[in-house]
């Protein structure tokens, strides 16, 4: 019996939405602690973007945004693609699935990653929704926006990510959720398994899921 032999889903999947950091590219566990340090945020329970948004003056907010941009630029230089990325992107393109990106990053690293690591012909994404879109994940709004623009129901989309924000956003939007497991997110399957429809170890496993759903 295969890993995904019991797959059941009411609707065919027409679109996939991917987180970027830790999903399309390998995790960089140092990045978020470095961002928190750069803006003086010691409380790990406070969201980084909310902390910046709540700063009292625009001067402070601008300075904080500049500080995290510096961290993101270094992370961009050190990006490496996930195993199975090219195989999956090729499959999705040749089988006419819609592909989009939903990230809390900014557009520059998105464009850099797509152009560097995904072959031409397979690297066209319908939408790249960044943190300029508010509210961001974990709210469902970015995914609902993509589904509306595509003219499909959110239940016809997959949200592929590696974090609680990804899973919460996907679940609340009504998408199928796929968790790409790694060495730092095991707590999601332990404590919040209800948010995950399909856990995977490699992006190429999504091909098997799609072939079983879209029979």
Secondary structure, 3 states (H helix, E strand, C coil): CCCCCCCCCCCCCCEEEECCCCCCECCCCHHHHHHHHHHCCCCCCCCHHHHHHCCCCHHHHHHHHHHHHHHHHHHHHCCCECCCHHHHHHHHHHCCCEEEEECCCCHHHHHHHHHHHCCCCCCCCCEEECCCCCCCCCCCHHHHHHHHHHCCCHHHEEEEECCHHHHHHHHHHCCEEEEECCCCCHHHHHHCHHHCCEEECCCCHHHHHHHHHCC
